[in-house]
Amino acid sequence: ILWMVERVVKVNDSRPVVMRTDVKETEKGYELDIDLPGYKKEDVQAKLKDGYLTITAETKVENDENKKDGKYIRRERYYGSCNRSFYVGEEIEQEDIKAKFEHGILRVSIPKKEAKPKIEEDKFITIEG
């Protein structure tokens, strides 16, 4: 039921930023380990909507070009935002998902839930005449 959907990246110099993710299936659910080096907890957001779990990370660079101790000639560390979505199923609720961020890794736990079977009912069409 869990599968990756899309990867959207916006960076200041067009270098690709990838949220490298390990997905592990357990007896009770799925565990995602997402590498987010250089990000702080407050830079990361997880959102659940219409069965899609979207992880967004954004980092900003301080405008310190004219500090007293010198100015940058070249900056190779990126700034920008990236996000990645995973389809987890419409039966998963926000309260079901647990997330923890430490040492640059976001660990997300998603339980397995049985999809509620749709009850099929006969739909009769009225025949006039």
C-alpha positions as CSV (number, residue, x, y, z in Angstrom):
1,I,0.0,0.0,0.0
2,L,2.9,2.3,0.6
3,W,4.6,3.7,-2.5
4,M,6.5,6.8,-3.6
5,V,4.7,9.2,-5.7
6,E,6.8,12.3,-6.6
7,R,9.9,14.2,-5.9
8,V,9.9,18.0,-6.3
9,V,13.0,20.0,-5.8
10,K,13.7,23.7,-5.7
11,V,17.3,24.8,-5.2
12,N,19.2,28.0,-5.6
13,D,21.6,26.6,-8.2
14,S,19.7,23.8,-9.8
15,R,21.7,21.0,-8.2
16,P,19.5,18.0,-7.5
17,V,18.4,17.5,-3.9
18,V,17.1,14.1,-3.1
19,M,15.4,13.0,0.1
20,R,17.1,9.6,0.2
21,T,14.7,7.3,1.9
22,D,14.8,3.7,3.3
23,V,11.4,2.0,3.4
24,K,11.1,-1.0,5.7
25,E,8.0,-3.2,6.1
26,T,7.4,-4.7,9.5
27,E,4.7,-6.9,10.9
28,K,2.8,-3.9,12.2
29,G,3.5,-1.3,9.5
30,Y,6.1,0.6,7.6
31,E,9.1,2.6,8.7
32,L,10.6,5.4,6.6
33,D,14.1,6.7,7.4
34,I,14.6,9.9,5.4
35,D,18.1,11.5,5.2
36,L,17.8,15.3,5.8
37,P,21.4,16.3,6.6
38,G,21.9,20.0,7.5
39,Y,18.2,20.5,8.3
40,K,16.8,21.3,11.8
41,K,13.6,19.9,13.2
42,E,11.9,23.2,12.7
43,D,12.8,23.1,8.9
44,V,10.9,19.9,8.4
45,Q,7.1,19.4,8.0
46,A,5.0,16.3,7.5
47,K,1.4,16.6,6.1
48,L,-1.3,14.0,5.5
49,K,-3.9,14.8,2.9
50,D,-6.2,12.5,0.8
51,G,-4.1,9.4,1.6
52,Y,-0.7,11.1,0.7
53,L,2.0,11.8,3.3
54,T,4.1,14.7,2.1
55,I,7.4,15.5,3.8
56,T,8.8,19.0,3.1
57,A,12.1,20.4,4.2
58,E,13.3,24.0,3.7
59,T,16.5,25.7,4.6
60,K,17.5,29.3,4.3
61,V,20.9,31.0,4.1
62,E,21.6,33.9,6.4
63,N,22.4,37.1,4.5
64,D,25.9,37.5,5.9
65,E,27.7,38.6,2.7
66,N,29.2,41.7,4.3
67,K,30.3,40.6,7.7
68,K,33.4,42.1,9.2
69,D,35.4,38.9,9.0
70,G,35.3,38.7,5.2
71,K,32.9,37.9,2.4
72,Y,32.2,34.7,0.4
73,I,33.9,34.2,-2.9
74,R,31.9,31.0,-3.6
75,R,29.1,29.3,-1.8
76,E,28.6,25.6,-2.5
77,R,26.1,24.7,0.2
78,Y,22.6,24.8,-1.2
79,Y,19.6,26.5,0.2
80,G,16.0,25.9,-0.9
81,S,13.2,23.4,-0.4
82,C,12.4,19.9,-1.3
83,N,9.5,17.6,-0.8
84,R,8.5,14.0,-1.4
85,S,5.1,12.3,-1.2
86,F,4.2,8.8,-0.3
87,Y,0.8,7.2,-0.8
88,V,-0.2,5.6,2.5
89,G,-3.9,4.9,1.9
90,E,-7.0,6.8,2.7
91,E,-7.7,4.8,5.8
92,I,-4.6,6.2,7.6
93,E,-5.4,9.1,10.0
94,Q,-3.0,11.8,11.2
95,E,-3.0,10.4,14.7
96,D,-1.8,7.0,13.4
97,I,1.5,8.3,12.0
98,K,4.5,8.9,14.4
99,A,7.6,10.9,13.4
100,K,10.9,11.6,15.1
101,F,13.8,13.7,13.9
102,E,17.3,13.3,15.2
103,H,20.9,13.4,13.9
104,G,19.6,14.6,10.4
105,I,17.3,11.6,10.0
106,L,13.5,11.8,10.0
107,R,12.0,8.4,11.1
108,V,8.3,8.0,10.3
109,S,6.2,5.0,11.4
110,I,3.0,4.2,9.6
111,P,0.8,1.4,10.8
112,K,-0.8,-1.1,8.5
113,K,-4.5,-0.8,8.3
114,E,-7.0,-2.9,6.5
115,A,-8.9,-1.1,3.8
116,K,-12.5,-1.1,4.6
117,P,-14.3,-3.1,1.9
118,K,-16.9,-1.2,0.1
119,I,-20.3,-2.8,0.5
120,E,-21.7,-3.4,-2.9
121,E,-25.4,-2.9,-3.1
122,D,-27.7,-3.5,-6.0
123,K,-28.8,-0.3,-7.6
124,F,-32.0,-0.7,-9.5
125,I,-33.1,1.6,-12.2
126,T,-36.8,2.6,-12.3
127,I,-38.5,1.6,-15.5
128,E,-41.3,3.9,-16.5
129,G,-44.3,3.1,-18.7
